[in-house]
Amino acid sequence: MLALAVGKPLGCGLLPQDFRLMKLDSAAVKMTASQDQAEKSGSRLKFLDGLRAIAALSVVGQHAGELLYPQFFGWSITVWRPGQFGVFLFFIISGFVIPYTIGRYRSPLSFAFGRFFRIFPLLAAATAFVLLTSGQDYSLGVIVANLFAVHLFFTNINIVGSSWTLYYELIFYVLIGVAFFSNRLPNSLRVISVIPLLPLLLNGSISGDLLFGSAAKFVHSWEAIAVVLAFSVILAMAIAGHALSSLLKVLPFAVVVGFLLFHNYRGIFYNLTLVQFFAIGVLYYFHYTKRLATRHLVMLLIANAVMILINFRIFYYPFEWPAPQPLHDWLAPYFVDADKVGRLAPWWTDPVTYICAIVVFSFGYFFRYGLEGRVITWLGMISYSIYIVHSVIIHHLPQITGSRIVTFFGWMAISVVVSWLTYRLIEDPFHRLGRLAARWADTLSDRPPRHEAAVAEMTAR
């Protein structure tokens, strides 16, 4: 279904000629050069900061609300999930931003420096604070894995509660980094087109418990390893094409991505859905850089939304939760299994939540109404600090008064204030250090600057 929306220039001879990535014409060249100039001047895309603020506050509201109001927790499980909405909105943003900004780096080393100093200093500070104040005894392996955001591969223990999503960020960095530095980023549209179909394709090779339960149990047999290696080879071929030299360069990284996706403490279905939302962000990037027509973007977004609904309806995997009686009575008609009313979440809660993230990003991308004000863009600027710090705040501060509503807004306000401090004292200084380290690494590379590389890459196709 989705494959029909991809163009013939990408090597898919069965596809319609008019469904294609738009060639990089002179206007697109000028746009790419102007983007490079904007990045050098330190400017930001303000609407993205507005969307970051919405995502971060949604996650904080979810975590604070579910601790204070059991009814809210039940509502968020069965009707709409603000926290998951924020997480998936963040993933779309990352899918747009990383391809957009990676062109400022001339080598994989400079890209690694830039992302390392952007992500890990604040995570290390938050992890150290929890270790010093929680009184819990963690093993050295768990601590190290959490410090480098690879803990889901080894354990389901999150020292900093919200840090689990960084595991998937690392997977995406590897994917985009390999695609970009091998000059195959435009080919990633072929990968994007099949990601929503992967649960259907994998059905039969992976049991339901592994598709939705802990994927860490999966890669423990020769059959499972064969599935991972086959996935990795297909992924490498989709990125690198059929040239053997390019394929051999990409394949080791594709194998790493395959094992990270198929061996961790979350379900494979959930992993693939997260990657799908990164890919949706890349679609917006292609459109922003004039490589994808608006009508094709809209059709791909609709196709992704439809596949999300189909996948969840087919692979619906219910989980139990304690239901308040009012919600039990209200939601009874909507449950798939009438014998388990009030104990299971309906199938549509997650997909509707995720599709809302696509709708909100689309609104912000096309209209930007209300997303470029000073307050909301400031909140977006410190959104990573808010995302990491808030879970530490709400789990270490008691209720401020006997009023839950005062506690709720108190936690929100304190999270914002502390996040501003951590941004000023940790995040921003290390980000600057990362840029310096990246510039040093760039001196070791002879790769041309962003706009020259983009023009050379696209005009060669």
C-alpha positions in Angstrom: 0.0 0.0 0.0 2.6 2.5 1.0 5.0 1.4 -1.6 2.8 3.0 -4.3 3.8 6.4 -2.9 7.5 6.1 -3.7 9.1 7.2 -6.9 10.8 5.3 -9.7 14.0 7.3 -9.4 14.7 5.3 -6.2 15.1 2.1 -8.2 11.6 0.7 -7.9 10.7 0.0 -11.5 7.2 -1.1 -10.7 6.2 2.3 -9.3 4.5 5.2 -11.2 6.9 7.6 -12.8 5.1 10.7 -11.4 5.3 9.5 -7.8 8.9 10.5 -7.1 11.2 12.6 -5.0 11.4 16.0 -6.7 14.8 16.7 -8.3 16.9 19.3 -6.7 16.4 22.3 -8.9 18.0 25.7 -8.7 15.4 26.9 -6.1 16.1 23.9 -3.9 19.9 24.6 -4.2 19.3 28.1 -3.0 17.1 26.9 -0.2 19.8 24.4 0.9 22.4 27.1 0.9 20.2 29.5 2.8 19.6 26.7 5.4 23.3 26.3 5.7 23.7 30.1 6.3 20.9 30.1 8.9 22.5 27.2 10.8 25.9 29.0 10.8 24.2 32.1 12.2 22.8 29.9 15.0 19.1 30.5 14.1 16.4 28.0 15.0 13.2 26.8 13.4 10.9 28.4 16.0 7.8 26.3 15.3 9.8 23.2 16.2 10.6 24.7 19.6 6.8 25.3 20.0 6.1 21.7 19.2 8.9 20.6 21.6 7.2 22.6 24.4 3.9 20.9 23.7 5.6 17.4 23.7 7.5 18.0 26.9 4.6 19.5 28.9 2.4 16.6 27.7 4.9 14.1 29.2 5.2 16.0 32.4 1.4 16.4 32.8 1.0 12.6 32.2 3.6 11.6 34.8 2.4 14.1 37.4 -1.2 13.5 36.8 -1.0 9.7 37.1 0.8 9.9 40.4 -1.9 12.3 41.9 -5.1 11.1 40.2 -5.8 7.4 39.8 -8.8 8.3 37.6 -6.6 10.2 35.3 -4.3 7.2 35.0 -7.3 5.1 34.0 -8.5 7.7 31.5 -5.0 7.9 29.9 -4.9 4.1 29.5 -8.4 3.7 28.0 -9.1 7.0 26.1 -6.1 9.1 25.2 -2.5 9.0 26.4 -0.9 12.4 26.8 2.5 11.0 27.7 2.7 8.8 24.7 1.4 11.6 22.5 4.4 13.7 23.7 6.9 10.9 23.2 5.7 10.3 19.6 5.6 14.0 18.8 9.2 14.2 20.0 10.1 11.3 17.7 8.6 13.1 14.7 10.6 16.2 15.6 13.8 14.2 15.8 13.0 12.6 12.5 12.9 16.1 11.0 15.7 17.7 12.9 18.5 15.2 12.6 18.5 15.0 8.7 18.1 18.8 8.7 21.1 19.4 10.9 23.4 16.5 10.1 24.7 18.4 7.0 26.7 20.8 9.2 29.0 17.8 10.1 31.7 16.7 7.7 32.4 13.3 9.2 30.8 10.6 11.3 33.2 11.6 14.2 32.0 15.2 14.3 28.4 14.1 14.2 29.1 11.7 17.1 30.7 14.5 19.1 27.8 16.8 18.4 25.2 14.3 19.5 27.2 13.0 22.5 27.6 16.4 24.1 24.0 17.3 23.3 22.5 14.3 25.0 24.8 12.7 27.6 26.0 15.3 30.0 22.5 16.2 31.2 21.6 12.5 31.4 24.8 11.8 33.4 24.0 14.6 35.8 20.4 13.4 36.3 21.6 9.8 36.8 24.2 10.9 39.4 21.6 12.8 41.3 19.2 9.8 41.4 22.1 7.5 42.5 23.0 9.9 45.3 19.5 10.5 46.6 17.4 7.5 45.9 19.1 5.1 48.3 18.7 2.2 45.8 21.5 -0.1 45.0 22.2 -0.5 41.3 24.8 -2.8 39.8 27.7 -1.3 37.9 26.5 -2.7 34.7 23.0 -1.1 35.1 24.6 2.2 35.9 26.9 2.2 32.9 24.1 1.0 30.5 21.9 3.8 31.8 24.6 6.4 31.5 25.0 5.6 27.8 21.3 5.1 27.1 21.7 1.5 26.0 20.1 0.0 29.0 17.0 -1.4 27.2 19.3 -3.8 25.5 20.4 -5.3 28.8 17.7 -4.5 31.4 14.3 -2.9 31.9 15.7 -0.7 34.8 15.5 3.0 34.1 17.5 5.0 36.6 16.1 8.2 35.2 12.5 7.4 34.3 12.1 9.1 31.0 15.6 8.2 29.6 14.4 5.0 27.9 13.4 6.9 24.7 17.1 7.9 24.2 17.8 4.3 23.3 15.7 4.8 20.2 17.3 8.1 19.5 20.6 6.3 19.3 19.2 3.8 16.8 18.0 6.7 14.7 21.3 8.4 14.8 23.0 5.3 13.5 20.5 5.0 10.7 20.6 8.6 9.5 24.3 8.9 10.1 25.0 5.8 7.9 22.6 7.0 5.2 24.0 10.5 5.1 27.7 9.8 5.2 27.4 7.1 2.6 25.6 9.7 0.4 22.4 7.5 0.4 20.0 9.6 2.4 17.5 10.1 -0.4 17.3 6.3 -0.7 15.8 6.2 2.8 12.4 6.9 1.4 12.3 3.3 0.3 12.9 2.2 3.8 10.3 4.6 5.1 7.7 3.2 2.7 7.8 -0.4 4.2 8.3 0.3 7.9 4.5 0.4 8.6 4.2 -3.0 6.9 6.9 -4.7 9.0 4.4 -6.0 11.7 2.4 -7.7 8.9 5.6 -9.0 7.3 7.0 -10.3 10.6 3.7 -12.0 11.7 4.3 -15.7 11.7 8.0 -15.5 12.2 7.6 -13.8 15.7 5.1 -15.0 18.3 2.6 -12.6 19.8 4.3 -12.6 23.2 7.6 -11.5 21.6 5.9 -9.0 19.2 4.4 -7.2 22.1 6.2 -8.4 25.2 9.9 -8.2 26.1 11.9 -8.5 22.9 14.9 -9.3 25.0 13.7 -12.9 24.9 13.8 -13.0 21.1 17.4 -13.3 19.9 18.1 -16.6 21.7 17.9 -19.1 18.8 19.3 -19.6 15.4 15.9 -19.0 13.8 15.7 -15.6 15.6 19.2 -14.7 14.6 18.4 -15.5 11.0 15.4 -13.2 11.1 17.5 -10.4 12.5 20.3 -10.9 9.9 17.7 -11.1 7.1 16.2 -7.8 8.3 19.7 -6.2 8.5 20.6 -7.3 5.0 17.4 -5.9 3.5 17.9 -2.7 5.5 21.4 -2.4 4.2 20.4 -3.0 0.6 17.6 -0.4 0.9 20.1 2.2 2.1 23.1 1.3 0.0 21.6 -0.1 -3.1 23.1 -3.1 -4.9 26.8 -2.0 -5.1 28.8 -4.5 -3.2 31.3 -2.0 -1.8 28.6 0.3 -0.5 26.6 -2.7 0.9 29.6 -4.0 2.8 30.2 -0.5 4.4 26.6 -0.2 5.5 25.9 -3.8 6.6 27.7 -3.8 10.0 25.7 -0.8 11.1 22.5 -2.3 9.8 23.2 -5.4 11.9 23.7 -3.2 15.0 20.3 -1.6 14.3 18.7 -5.0 13.7 19.9 -6.3 17.1 19.0 -3.1 18.9 15.5 -3.3 17.5 14.9 -7.0 18.0 16.6 -7.5 21.3 15.4 -5.1 24.1 13.0 -4.9 26.9 10.1 -3.5 24.9 8.0 -5.2 22.3 9.1 -5.5 18.7 5.8 -4.1 17.5 6.3 -1.0 19.7 9.9 -0.7 18.5 8.8 -0.7 14.9 6.1 1.9 15.6 8.6 4.2 17.2 10.9 3.9 14.1 7.9 4.6 11.9 7.4 8.0 13.7 11.1 8.8 13.2 10.5 8.0 9.5 7.5 10.3 9.4 9.7 13.1 10.6 12.1 12.4 7.7 9.2 12.7 5.3 8.6 16.2 6.5 12.3 16.9 6.1 12.2 15.8 2.4 9.2 18.1 1.9 10.9 21.0 3.6 14.0 20.6 1.4 11.8 20.5 -1.7 12.5 16.8 -2.4 8.9 15.6 -1.8 5.8 17.3 -3.2 3.1 18.4 -0.8 0.4 16.1 -2.3 2.8 13.1 -2.0 3.6 14.0 1.7 -0.1 14.2 2.5 -0.8 10.8 0.8 2.1 9.2 2.7 0.9 10.6 6.0 -2.6 9.3 5.4 -1.2 5.9 4.4 0.8 5.8 7.6 -2.2 6.7 9.7 -4.3 4.0 8.0 -1.5 1.4 8.6 -1.2 2.4 12.2 -5.0 1.7 12.7 -4.8 -1.6 10.7 -1.7 -2.8 12.6 -3.2 -2.1 16.0 -6.6 -3.6 15.0 -5.0 -6.8 13.7 -2.3 -7.1 16.4 -4.3 -5.8 19.3 -2.6 -7.1 22.4 -4.6 -6.2 25.5 -3.1 -5.6 28.9 -4.7 -5.5 32.3 -5.2 -2.4 34.5 -7.3 -1.6 37.6 -10.4 0.2 36.3 -12.4 2.7 38.4 -16.1 1.8 38.2 -17.3 5.0 36.4 -14.8 4.3 33.6 -15.8 0.7 33.6 -19.4 1.5 32.9 -18.7 4.3 30.5 -16.2 2.4 28.3 -18.0 -1.0 28.3 -19.4 -0.7 24.8 -15.9 -0.1 23.3 -14.0 -3.1 24.5 -13.0 -5.9 22.1 -13.6 -8.6 24.7 -16.9 -8.0 26.6 -15.9 -10.5 29.3 -12.9 -8.4 30.3 -14.6 -5.0 30.3 -12.9 -2.6 32.6 -9.8 -4.7 32.8 -8.3 -4.1 29.4 -7.5 -1.1 27.3 -9.5 -0.8 24.0 -7.6 -1.4 20.8 -8.0 2.2 19.5 -6.4 4.1 22.4 -2.8 3.9 21.3 -3.3 4.4 17.5 -5.6 7.4 18.1 -3.0 8.9 20.4 -0.2 8.4 17.9 -2.2 9.8 15.0 -2.9 12.9 17.1 0.9 13.4 17.2 1.0 13.4 13.4 -1.9 15.8 13.2 -0.4 18.3 15.7 3.0 18.2 14.0 1.3 18.7 10.6 -0.6 21.7 12.0 2.6 23.2 13.4 4.6 22.5 10.2 2.1 24.0 7.8 0.4 26.8 9.8 2.7 27.5 12.9 -0.1 29.4 14.5 0.7 30.1 18.1 4.0 28.1 18.0 6.5 31.0 17.6 5.7 33.1 20.6 8.5 34.0 23.1 7.2 31.9 26.0 6.5 28.7 24.1 9.7 28.8 22.1 11.6 29.4 25.4 10.0 26.3 26.8 10.9 24.4 23.7 14.5 25.6 24.0 14.7 23.9 27.4 12.4 21.0 26.5 15.2 18.4 26.7 16.0 19.5 30.2 12.3 19.4 31.1 11.9 15.9 29.7 14.9 14.5 31.7 14.6 16.5 34.9 10.8 16.3 35.5 10.8 12.6 36.5 13.5 13.3 39.1 11.5 16.2 40.5 8.1 14.6 40.8 9.6 11.4 42.4 11.7 13.3 44.9 9.3 16.1 46.0 6.4 15.3 48.3 3.0 16.9 47.9 3.4 20.6 48.5 0.0 20.9 50.4 -3.0 18.7 50.9 -4.3 19.9 47.6 -3.5 17.7 44.6 -4.1 20.5 42.1 -1.5 22.7 43.9 0.9 19.9 43.9 0.4 19.2 40.2 1.1 22.8 39.2 3.9 23.1 41.8 5.6 20.1 40.3 5.2 21.5 36.8 6.6 25.0 37.8 9.5 23.5 39.8 10.3 21.2 36.8 10.5 24.2 34.5 12.6 26.3 36.8 15.1 23.5 37.5 15.2 22.7 33.8 16.1 26.3 33.0 19.0 26.1 35.5 20.2 22.7 34.1 19.9 24.2 30.6 22.1 27.2 31.5 24.6 25.3 33.7 24.8 21.9 31.9 23.0 21.5 28.6 24.0 24.7 26.8 27.7 24.8 27.9 28.2 21.2 26.9 26.4 21.8 23.7 28.8 24.6 22.9 31.7 22.2 23.8 30.2 19.7 21.5 30.2 22.2 18.6 33.9 22.9 19.3 34.7 19.2 19.3 32.8 18.7 16.1 34.7 21.6 14.4 38.0 20.0 15.5 36.8 16.6 14.0 35.8 18.4 10.8 39.4 19.6 10.3 40.3 15.9 9.9 37.8 15.5 7.0 37.9 16.6 3.4 34.1 16.3 3.0 32.7 19.5 1.4 30.3 21.8 3.4 26.6 21.1 3.6 25.2 22.9 0.6 28.1 21.8 -1.7 27.6 18.2 -0.7 23.8 18.4 -1.1 24.1 19.9 -4.6 26.7 17.4 -5.7 24.7 14.5 -4.3 21.4 15.4 -5.9 22.6 16.6 -9.2 24.5 13.4 -9.7 21.2 11.5 -9.6 
